[in-house]
Amino acid sequence: MSGKSKYPEQFRRDAVELARSSDRLLRQVARELGVNHETLRNWVRTAEQAQVAAPVGGVSADERQELRELRKRVAELELEKDILRKAAAYFAREMGR
């Protein structure tokens, strides 16, 4: 369940849980929630794959996604810091002339 979606993550999780726990057809649950039945089917399939892929006591798919995003942000911040350090050194030399 990644990428941009018009549905909040919590809504998708709740919809998947409802679809799994309900004795109604997936199409009926989707209609009641106001989502396309194929969209709900994809959410359920993705959740099932994430559950199988997650090692016992390991990191969930959501946590792995957050970790990737945080690592990307750390790399961006390190690059910004390096640029600022170089700029400060450059201006320090210029002011000393």
C-alpha positions as CSV (number, residue, x, y, z in Angstrom):
1,M,0.0,0.0,0.0
2,S,2.3,2.6,-1.2
3,G,2.3,5.6,-3.5
4,K,-0.1,8.4,-3.6
5,S,-3.7,7.6,-2.9
6,K,-6.8,9.6,-2.4
7,Y,-7.7,7.3,0.5
8,P,-5.8,7.7,3.8
9,E,-3.7,4.7,4.9
10,Q,-5.9,4.1,8.0
11,F,-9.0,3.9,5.8
12,R,-7.3,1.3,3.6
13,R,-6.2,-0.7,6.6
14,D,-9.7,-0.6,8.0
15,A,-11.3,-1.5,4.7
16,V,-8.9,-4.5,4.3
17,E,-9.8,-5.7,7.9
18,L,-13.5,-5.3,7.2
19,A,-13.2,-7.2,3.9
20,R,-11.3,-10.0,5.6
21,S,-13.6,-10.3,8.6
22,S,-16.9,-9.9,6.8
23,D,-19.0,-12.8,5.4
24,R,-20.2,-10.5,2.6
25,L,-18.8,-10.5,-0.9
26,L,-15.8,-8.2,-1.5
27,R,-17.8,-6.4,-4.1
28,Q,-20.5,-5.6,-1.6
29,V,-18.1,-4.4,1.0
30,A,-16.4,-2.1,-1.6
31,R,-19.8,-0.7,-2.6
32,E,-20.7,0.1,1.0
33,L,-17.3,1.8,1.5
34,G,-17.6,3.7,-1.8
35,V,-14.5,2.3,-3.4
36,N,-14.1,0.3,-6.6
37,H,-14.1,-3.4,-5.9
38,E,-10.8,-3.9,-7.8
39,T,-9.2,-1.2,-5.6
40,L,-10.3,-3.1,-2.5
41,R,-9.2,-6.4,-4.0
42,N,-5.7,-4.9,-4.6
43,W,-5.5,-3.6,-1.1
44,V,-6.4,-7.0,0.3
45,R,-3.9,-8.7,-2.0
46,T,-1.1,-6.2,-1.0
47,A,-1.8,-6.7,2.7
48,E,-1.7,-10.4,2.3
49,Q,1.6,-10.3,0.5
50,A,3.0,-7.9,3.1
51,Q,1.9,-10.2,5.9
52,V,3.6,-13.2,4.2
53,A,6.8,-11.2,3.4
54,A,7.2,-9.8,6.9
55,P,9.5,-12.0,9.0
56,V,8.3,-13.0,12.5
57,G,9.4,-10.4,14.9
58,G,10.7,-8.4,11.9
59,V,9.7,-5.1,10.4
60,S,6.3,-4.5,8.8
61,A,5.9,-3.3,5.2
62,D,4.8,0.1,6.5
63,E,7.9,0.3,8.7
64,R,10.2,-0.7,5.8
65,Q,8.6,2.1,3.7
66,E,9.1,4.6,6.4
67,L,12.7,3.5,6.8
68,R,13.3,4.0,3.1
69,E,11.8,7.5,3.3
70,L,13.8,8.4,6.3
71,R,17.1,7.2,4.7
72,K,16.3,9.3,1.6
73,R,15.7,12.3,3.8
74,V,18.9,11.8,5.8
75,A,20.8,11.6,2.4
76,E,19.2,14.9,1.3
77,L,20.1,16.6,4.6
78,E,23.7,15.4,4.5
79,L,24.0,16.8,1.0
80,E,22.5,20.1,2.1
81,K,24.9,20.2,5.1
82,D,27.9,19.5,2.8
83,I,26.8,22.3,0.4
84,L,26.4,24.7,3.3
85,R,29.8,23.7,4.8
86,K,31.5,24.4,1.4
87,A,29.7,27.8,1.1
88,A,30.8,28.8,4.6
89,A,34.4,28.0,3.8
90,Y,34.2,29.9,0.5
91,F,32.7,33.0,2.1
92,A,35.2,32.8,5.0
93,R,38.1,32.9,2.4
94,E,36.4,35.8,0.5
95,M,36.0,37.8,3.7
96,G,39.7,37.2,4.6
97,R,41.0,38.8,1.4
